[in-house]
Amino acid sequence: MFATLVSAFAPLANVYYIGGGTLTLIIVVVVVVVLMRR
């Protein structure tokens, strides 16, 4: 399941590295936490 999350967030990670947006990183972390708590 973790590998699926990584592959799903890989494009977002690329956008984060290109744009350097901290907001994107925060959104990704929040989504991961929400998915983990379910």
C-alpha positions in Angstrom: 0.0 0.0 0.0 2.9 2.3 0.8 4.4 1.8 -2.6 1.0 2.7 -4.2 1.0 6.0 -2.2 4.5 6.8 -3.3 3.7 6.2 -7.0 0.5 8.2 -6.6 2.3 11.2 -5.0 5.4 11.0 -7.3 3.9 13.6 -9.8 3.1 15.9 -6.9 6.7 15.5 -5.6 8.0 16.5 -9.0 5.8 19.6 -9.0 7.0 20.3 -5.4 10.7 20.1 -6.4 10.1 22.2 -9.6 8.0 24.9 -7.9 9.5 24.7 -4.5 6.1 25.2 -3.0 5.8 24.5 0.7 2.0 24.5 0.4 2.2 21.5 -1.9 4.3 19.6 0.7 1.8 20.4 3.5 -1.1 19.2 1.4 0.6 15.9 0.6 1.4 15.4 4.3 -2.1 16.1 5.3 -3.5 13.7 2.7 -1.1 10.9 3.8 -2.0 11.4 7.5 -5.8 11.2 6.7 -5.3 8.0 4.6 -3.2 6.4 7.4 -5.8 7.2 10.1 -8.6 5.5 8.2 
